[in-house]
Amino acid sequence: MYWKITAAAALALSINAPAWGQAAVAPAPAAPVPAGKLTGQVQPQAYRLDLTIDPNQERFSGKSEIDAVLKAASRTIDLHWRDLKLQTVEVIAGGQVLKPSWQQVDETGVGRLTFAEAVPAGPITLRFAYDGPFQSAPAGLFRVKVGDDWYAWTQLQSIDARGVFPSFDEPGFKTPFTVTLRTPPGQTAVSNGPQTGVSREGGLDVHTFAPTLPLPTYLVAAMVGPFAVVEGSVPPTPQRATPLPLRIISPKPNAGRLGFALEGSKEIVRLLESYFGDAFPYPKLDQITTPILPGAMENAGADLYNDSIIVMDEQATTGQKRTFGMVVAHELAHQWFGDLVTPAWWDDIWLNESFANWMGFRIGDEWRPALNIRAGAVEEGFSAMRTDALVAGRPIRQPIETNAQIDEAFDSITYGKGGHVVAMIAGYMGDDKFRDGVRRYMAVHRYGNATSTEFFKAMAEASGDPRIVPAMQSFTDQQGVPLLTFARSGKGWQVSQSRYARLGSTAPATRWGVPLCLRTTGAARQCQLLTEASMAVSYEGKGALVPNAGGTGYYRFELPAAEWDKLIAGADKLPGGEAQALADSLNASFQAGRASSAQLVAAAGKLALQRDSYASGAGISTLSSYSDAGFLDEAGKAGFQRLTNGIYGPRLKQLAFDPRAGAYAGHDPEETQARQQAVGALARKGGDPAVRAQLLAATRAFLGGDSRALDGAWYGAGLGAVVEEGGLAVAKDLVNRALTSTDPVFRPVALGVVGGSGQAVIGRWILEQLQDSRLRTSERQGLIRMVVSTGATRDLGWDWLKSNYEKLAGSGGGIFFASRLPEMLSGNCSAARADEIAALLRPKLQGKTGALGLERSIERVRSCGVLKDARGADLSAVLAQVK
Ligand SMILES: [Zn+2]
């Protein structure tokens, strides 16, 4: 799974529907209801699913059979279903057909069958006939109207298979699935296995599919609709003797923009097969798109993506192509990490996501090196550190005891931190040894399940260094960011480790095995394992000390003031990853009350000159976030404006600016990103009037019907400027245009711009317009999120949320919505607001999905207030002096 909350993708979030809860009529169950894992008394062996899916209807229906083994005689059988209306349930055991009573006994979808007499141990077959509702947001079987047609897709991770078919919905159970899909005539149906035939029965097309290789329930897929399809194949490779059938499948309006994905997917499959030394593990690959999934999902042989990730051509922006390379490589890496070898339980989900995250950036980078996709991994790692720096949190690997905890494991710690830690260990072990360990692990557990212990065993064998496993575990099993403090000691350094904490908070003492790689500017890196609380490191090098060589270490560093100044002075020339590490560690030092405001401002200026586009935005965006959080007085804000204009004005003169479509197609991607940062800053009010006027004119021409007047790269900045000038009337027009558009880029950007306008009158209007039936559930929720999280409408949004939280939380199913909901409040910045949030939401979220996200938000809000009081005035004073 890949998810990302960005201005555009944030528009696709939702929550599990609380439709369950009608009065139960059956007697209370005797045995306790399992809060997490089932008891294991039943082992499923094979599923036969026969689903009738007409996307034009509001409900679907199914007949399913599960072959299983009952380990001991029992009067009850627990399994999973959620909000399904079961019509008949039969269990065949010992040649008898048994008819149990049934009851859903838990809101997360635990169901219980109760029999008149004990079912004998041995092989059994469970048979169900049922129907259920399509969801409107991406969790379970959901449907969306695109243009004039309805389409349906499944999204079953983490525990939404139970909303589509009764099942033993746990990753540890891998079985073959034989799927039949009944659809309106002429529609395309896709599942995991290759299609074996289609016939007509009762006015419906009956699509049959070959039985799958062993899969867990969460990877099962069923997609139906009048899709556009392009077909091809991935040619044979040294690892695979026959061509791999490949299709790109997307709603009809996207036909004509699917060729890029077809070609890109071929190359990425080839690169992955080469890394794993192994053929693609399934007999075909379909890449399917939907407008509302906020990311992508690795269903075996039938991956699902948001339209915007896949639907594009060679003219697409650098940002879109980066996302394509990274996300497609991520999902296809999952065909091995996750699908071929599946975690035995959700506590090891890092074995899927940390590795897919690492592979996504790595293989994406190999696909098109000029896009600099690899630097995005470093950025994600440092972004995760900001979450991991909080006292509230979780380690990468953590026991999952209740169903409510499962979705919370899919957070930036598992993805960003996990990916960074994998990169650090791979870098320390050496790429070949690490790859050999991966191959060994895959070979032993093919088509089965595995745990972290088994992964560590394979790595220990491959590395030949027994210290590597405890070092790795010190990062996967412990929360927090190591802070390495450097002090001069003779000709070398004394390096001490502690757990990083922000000003005003204390973190428990923690010790790691840190693969420390350092160098000085102009010299090669030197690595060693830092296991003691404090260690002497001999290193003689001239030039500034670079304590995180390459930026691949998952740690922060602290330097004597003079060493910081030396490093900052050369920040523009550092390799991108090291510049990102500098930006992160310096800001962390500022947040801990150490680095000065002057150092922060000086670094922002130097970093902005970086050639690496990930590093060049890092310093200014830090200052921008403080400005947004209210740190700056009027003189400070004016100084910050002069600072950005002084940096980006000359930069854009050098780069030139032509807003027309395709003006920079084929240009260097880093240069296009630099231009985008410069225009983004200068086109704002208070920036460069000429740039703003040029962008406004192009955007107005575009909205007037000249589709070539504005490149997709400028939709955000251009539409933002137009709304800023035109206010509510323009915002209304833009929403109307968005809701009649099927363009996978324009529609979400236009809605995002209106939601994030920062104008109170627009914010209020949006909160009144939520009933517009053209808004998809996820878009409605995305608009609310934008109003609540954007600086200037934050208070207004908070007032709205106080009286509407319950309604929002219950507004219809969708992946990860509940666990992410409290995060929209994390931009607030005062102890008083932290108290208000805690008082309102703690009682509502106790023990539920989202409880951890809430604690993180409360801590961020409180900690931001502490920092603002301590350092806001000083930062303002320094910025006010900028000429
Ligand atoms: Zn993933």
Boltz pocket constraint, residues with backbone or C-beta under 6 A from the ligand:
constraints:
  - pocket:
      binder: B
      contacts: [[A, 1], [A, 2], [A, 296], [A, 330], [A, 334], [A, 352], [A, 353], [A, 356], [A, 357]]
      max_distance: 6.0
